[in-house]
Amino acid sequence: MKTQNEIIKQGYDALINSLGVPDTIRFIQYFSPGKGDYTKERHQWLDEKTLADVLVEIKELSEDDTNQYDEIIE
């Protein structure tokens, strides 16, 4: 079984081999671990919504047909 460090190194190597160094850096910078405690913070908005509300919002998002990754690909 591989160690976590071995998997991370293999992942970086795969990205670099596929994208090259500059684009690998851009790719990694796009994703951030974030801050705060999502489990706690989600209750600030989620507890006020019903399941039906959430489903309506999901449907609206899919209808918007926006591509959040355009800036990376261009």
C-alpha positions as CSV (number, residue, x, y, z in Angstrom):
1,M,0.0,0.0,0.0
2,K,1.3,3.4,-0.9
3,T,1.8,6.1,1.7
4,Q,-0.1,9.4,1.5
5,N,3.1,11.2,0.5
6,E,3.7,8.7,-2.4
7,I,0.2,9.2,-3.7
8,I,0.6,13.0,-3.5
9,K,3.9,12.8,-5.4
10,Q,2.4,10.5,-8.0
11,G,-0.5,12.9,-8.4
12,Y,1.7,15.9,-8.9
13,D,3.9,14.0,-11.3
14,A,0.8,13.0,-13.4
15,L,-0.3,16.6,-13.5
16,I,3.1,17.9,-14.5
17,N,3.4,15.3,-17.2
18,S,0.0,16.0,-18.5
19,L,-0.2,19.8,-18.1
20,G,3.3,21.0,-17.8
21,V,4.6,23.0,-14.8
22,P,2.9,26.4,-15.4
23,D,-0.6,24.9,-16.0
24,T,-0.2,22.5,-13.1
25,I,0.5,25.5,-10.9
26,R,-2.6,27.3,-12.3
27,F,-4.7,24.1,-11.7
28,I,-3.5,23.7,-8.1
29,Q,-4.1,27.4,-7.3
30,Y,-7.7,27.1,-8.6
31,F,-8.5,24.7,-5.8
32,S,-8.0,25.8,-2.2
33,P,-8.7,23.9,1.0
34,G,-10.9,26.8,2.2
35,K,-11.3,28.1,5.7
36,G,-13.6,27.6,8.6
37,D,-15.7,24.7,9.7
38,Y,-18.1,23.8,6.9
39,T,-20.0,21.3,9.1
40,K,-20.9,24.1,11.6
41,E,-21.3,26.9,9.1
42,R,-23.7,25.0,6.8
43,H,-26.3,24.9,9.5
44,Q,-26.4,28.8,9.3
45,W,-28.1,28.4,5.9
46,L,-29.2,24.8,5.6
47,D,-31.3,24.7,8.8
48,E,-33.5,27.5,7.3
49,K,-34.3,25.6,4.1
50,T,-36.5,22.7,3.3
51,L,-35.5,19.8,1.1
52,A,-37.9,21.2,-1.6
53,D,-36.1,24.6,-1.4
54,V,-32.7,22.9,-2.0
55,L,-34.0,20.9,-4.9
56,V,-35.5,24.0,-6.6
57,E,-32.1,25.8,-6.2
58,I,-30.2,22.8,-7.7
59,K,-32.6,22.7,-10.6
60,E,-32.1,26.5,-11.2
61,L,-28.4,26.1,-11.1
62,S,-28.5,23.3,-13.7
63,E,-30.7,25.4,-16.0
64,D,-28.3,28.4,-15.9
65,D,-25.9,26.2,-17.9
66,T,-22.8,28.2,-16.8
67,N,-19.4,26.6,-17.0
68,Q,-17.4,27.5,-13.9
69,Y,-14.2,26.1,-15.5
70,D,-14.1,28.3,-18.6
71,E,-11.4,30.5,-17.0
72,I,-9.1,27.5,-16.6
73,I,-9.5,26.1,-20.1
74,E,-9.2,29.4,-22.0
